């Protein structure tokens, strides 16, 4: 340990400062996370081996694969197709569009979970969010869930 401090308090301080910087949203989150991890290693809160063991390479590979699939799907026009399809079937009613996009998202998530044990919820959330952004760019109103369980446009 480089400093003569309790590792618990070093970790707590680094954790709190890292989250405050993320909340401030003035610096890229990835940079903040790397700086926080570096401070933990340099301060002796974690050894280099412990830091490397803490990296889940399966998750990194899964997210990388999802990003590649999303990039390919975007270039092929899949998101635009799903967005326009939901607007046509829902007859441009915001609540119907939201319901259809939700059904497509849940359907793809459950279909993929039968094929793989590591189906990523984030990846299927991307399907819905990119489809909604496509609708918004075409000036089609997309509903926003409200706290009162209603929808506002």
Buried (B, 14 or more C-beta within 10 A) or exposed (E): EEEEEEBEEBBEBBEEBBEEBBEEEEEEEEEBEEBBBEBBBEBBBBEEEEBEEEEEEEEEEBEEEBEEBBEEBBEEEBBBEBBBBBBEEBEEBBEBBBBBBEEBBEEBBEEBBEEEEEBBEEBBEBBBBBBBEBBEEEEBBBBEEEEEEEBEE
